Amino acid sequence: MDSIDLRSDTVSWPTAEMRVAMANAEVGDDVWGDDPTTLRLEELAAERTGKEASLFVASGTMGNLIAILTHCKPGDEMITGRRAHTFLHEVGGAAALGGVHPCTIPVQPDGVLDLDDIRAAIRDISDMHNPITRLIEIENPQGDLGSIPLSPDYMRSLRALCDEYGLLIHMDGARVFNAATALGCDVRELTAPVDSVMFCLSKGLCAPIGSMLCGSEEFIRRARRIRKMLGGGMRQVGILAAAGIIAIEKMTTRLDEDHANARRLADGLDGIEGIQIDLPVETNMVFFSLDETLPFDAVGLRDRLEKDYNIKLCIVGERHFRAVTHYWIKAQTVDTVVEAIREQCNAVHQGRGQ
């Protein structure tokens, strides 16, 4: 029985078209700047995000770290959300490797950083005791809160605030194409207000490896040097870039299917006694929990689903799950998952009624 893997969209594997393109990719040496497929990918990513240039990097974490180290000097401060991926899940790289001090502020229920909170966190540079506030790091969509997309209007208001104080903006846009799809806007409306943006090719876009870091030509020139410093200079990487081109050209246009399947999953789970949907479903993530009427916790249900149905879920709390749809999760797959969870929950309630 094939596994049904809803732990993340990072588990998606390349499409058949990607595998053919990778096998036939024209390659060179990217460190020397002459890998033609990588150059095409970087031109495409820059064009799609409305930036002057872009850089192919190994991962989203590397892309965010390179951006922060390019924008900031050791001792500078960046303002970011307490639930931001860069703060929670990237091993403290900006502080450990760049000496960049994070100032964290609350993330609001709608995923934004409140502009007044940002304003209050900006340091007074006339006080020699303060670090210099250099960068605002924003996540769009805000993954830890249900992958909530941040609107173009909010992004423009953030830009206006940063212009007032002379601050830079980096967007962790790992799933920014999901955000644009959910909002029904061109991705450039979300990326235009920021100085740099990183987006992942290896999440909902099905490429096996890699992310893109986009910004001005000068920014990317300096970022390329930092990438080399971090050991991220790759050679015949056009083999991977070939999949990235298909990811941008084709996979970004079908994300509404993943969103529809996420809503289908949430609707199905919502009808099961003992299951609660925790957050609104706006993109491809479903957060749900088990109420106290069920005798098993998240580990218990996860283990039952893996053993009996070969279904994999991501645990995010004692009784809480995250399920993520992607290209390889179809409507029929969703129905299979819902019925498996229903069987487990109904068995408990029927046993109590006997």
ChimeraX attribute file (.defattr): number of C-alpha atoms within 10 A of each C-alpha:
attribute: neighborCount
match mode: 1-to-1
recipient: residues
	/A:1	5
	/A:2	7
	/A:3	10
	/A:4	19
	/A:5	22
	/A:6	24
	/A:7	18
	/A:8	19
	/A:9	24
	/A:10	19
	/A:11	17
	/A:12	21
	/A:13	20
	/A:14	22
	/A:15	19
	/A:16	9
	/A:17	11
	/A:18	23
	/A:19	18
	/A:20	13
	/A:21	20
	/A:22	21
	/A:23	12
	/A:24	12
	/A:25	21
	/A:26	17
	/A:27	20
	/A:28	18
	/A:29	16
	/A:30	19
	/A:31	15
	/A:32	10
	/A:33	11
	/A:34	15
	/A:35	21
	/A:36	20
	/A:37	25
	/A:38	28
	/A:39	18
	/A:40	15
	/A:41	26
	/A:42	22
	/A:43	18
	/A:44	18
	/A:45	26
	/A:46	21
	/A:47	15
	/A:48	16
	/A:49	26
	/A:50	18
	/A:51	22
	/A:52	16
	/A:53	21
	/A:54	29
	/A:55	24
	/A:56	30
	/A:57	24
	/A:58	22
	/A:59	21
	/A:60	25
	/A:61	21
	/A:62	21
	/A:63	27
	/A:64	30
	/A:65	24
	/A:66	29
	/A:67	30
	/A:68	26
	/A:69	22
	/A:70	19
	/A:71	21
	/A:72	22
	/A:73	15
	/A:74	14
	/A:75	17
	/A:76	20
	/A:77	23
	/A:78	27
	/A:79	22
	/A:80	24
	/A:81	26
	/A:82	16
	/A:83	20
	/A:84	24
	/A:85	20
	/A:86	24
	/A:87	19
	/A:88	12
	/A:89	11
	/A:90	15
	/A:91	12
	/A:92	17
	/A:93	20
	/A:94	23
	/A:95	19
	/A:96	10
	/A:97	12
	/A:98	19
	/A:99	17
	/A:100	23
	/A:101	21
	/A:102	23
	/A:103	17
	/A:104	19
	/A:105	18
	/A:106	16
	/A:107	19
	/A:108	12
	/A:109	11
	/A:110	14
	/A:111	24
	/A:112	22
	/A:113	25
	/A:114	17
	/A:115	14
	/A:116	9
	/A:117	14
	/A:118	20
	/A:119	12
	/A:120	10
	/A:121	15
	/A:122	21
	/A:123	15
	/A:124	12
	/A:125	11
	/A:126	8
	/A:127	9
	/A:128	8
	/A:129	9
	/A:130	14
	/A:131	18
	/A:132	20
	/A:133	24
	/A:134	24
	/A:135	24
	/A:136	25
	/A:137	26
	/A:138	26
	/A:139	29
	/A:140	28
	/A:141	28
	/A:142	26
	/A:143	19
	/A:144	18
	/A:145	20
	/A:146	22
	/A:147	26
	/A:148	26
	/A:149	27
	/A:150	23
	/A:151	18
	/A:152	20
	/A:153	12
	/A:154	16
	/A:155	22
	/A:156	17
	/A:157	13
	/A:158	22
	/A:159	20
	/A:160	14
	/A:161	16
	/A:162	21
	/A:163	12
	/A:164	9
	/A:165	12
	/A:166	12
	/A:167	18
	/A:168	20
	/A:169	25
	/A:170	25
	/A:171	26
	/A:172	27
	/A:173	26
	/A:174	29
	/A:175	27
	/A:176	28
	/A:177	29
	/A:178	29
	/A:179	27
	/A:180	25
	/A:181	20
	/A:182	20
	/A:183	17
	/A:184	10
	/A:185	14
	/A:186	15
	/A:187	19
	/A:188	17
	/A:189	16
	/A:190	28
	/A:191	27
	/A:192	18
	/A:193	22
	/A:194	22
	/A:195	20
	/A:196	27
	/A:197	30
	/A:198	32
	/A:199	25
	/A:200	31
	/A:201	30
	/A:202	26
	/A:203	24
	/A:204	29
	/A:205	31
	/A:206	27
	/A:207	28
	/A:208	21
	/A:209	20
	/A:210	22
	/A:211	26
	/A:212	26
	/A:213	33
	/A:214	34
	/A:215	26
	/A:216	15
	/A:217	14
	/A:218	10
	/A:219	19
	/A:220	22
	/A:221	15
	/A:222	15
	/A:223	25
	/A:224	21
	/A:225	14
	/A:226	18
	/A:227	24
	/A:228	13
	/A:229	11
	/A:230	13
	/A:231	9
	/A:232	19
	/A:233	19
	/A:234	16
	/A:235	16
	/A:236	19
	/A:237	25
	/A:238	29
	/A:239	22
	/A:240	25
	/A:241	32
	/A:242	27
	/A:243	30
	/A:244	36
	/A:245	24
	/A:246	21
	/A:247	25
	/A:248	20
	/A:249	14
	/A:250	12
	/A:251	19
	/A:252	20
	/A:253	14
	/A:254	14
	/A:255	24
	/A:256	16
	/A:257	18
	/A:258	24
	/A:259	23
	/A:260	18
	/A:261	27
	/A:262	26
	/A:263	21
	/A:264	18
	/A:265	25
	/A:266	25
	/A:267	14
	/A:268	18
	/A:269	23
	/A:270	15
	/A:271	13
	/A:272	16
	/A:273	15
	/A:274	19
	/A:275	23
	/A:276	17
	/A:277	18
	/A:278	17
	/A:279	16
	/A:280	15
	/A:281	21
	/A:282	21
	/A:283	31
	/A:284	29
	/A:285	31
	/A:286	27
	/A:287	23
	/A:288	21
	/A:289	21
	/A:290	22
	/A:291	15
	/A:292	11
	/A:293	12
	/A:294	17
	/A:295	13
	/A:296	16
	/A:297	16
	/A:298	19
	/A:299	17
	/A:300	11
	/A:301	21
	/A:302	19
	/A:303	15
	/A:304	18
	/A:305	19
	/A:306	15
	/A:307	11
	/A:308	9
	/A:309	17
	/A:310	16
	/A:311	21
	/A:312	20
	/A:313	21
	/A:314	18
	/A:315	19
	/A:316	14
	/A:317	12
	/A:318	11
	/A:319	19
	/A:320	20
	/A:321	22
	/A:322	20
	/A:323	21
	/A:324	25
	/A:325	30
	/A:326	26
	/A:327	20
	/A:328	19
	/A:329	19
	/A:330	16
	/A:331	16
	/A:332	10
	/A:333	15
	/A:334	21
	/A:335	15
	/A:336	16
	/A:337	21
	/A:338	20
	/A:339	14
	/A:340	17
	/A:341	21
	/A:342	19
	/A:343	12
	/A:344	14
	/A:345	21
	/A:346	16
	/A:347	12
	/A:348	16
	/A:349	15
	/A:350	9
	/A:351	8
	/A:352	8
	/A:353	7
	/A:354	5
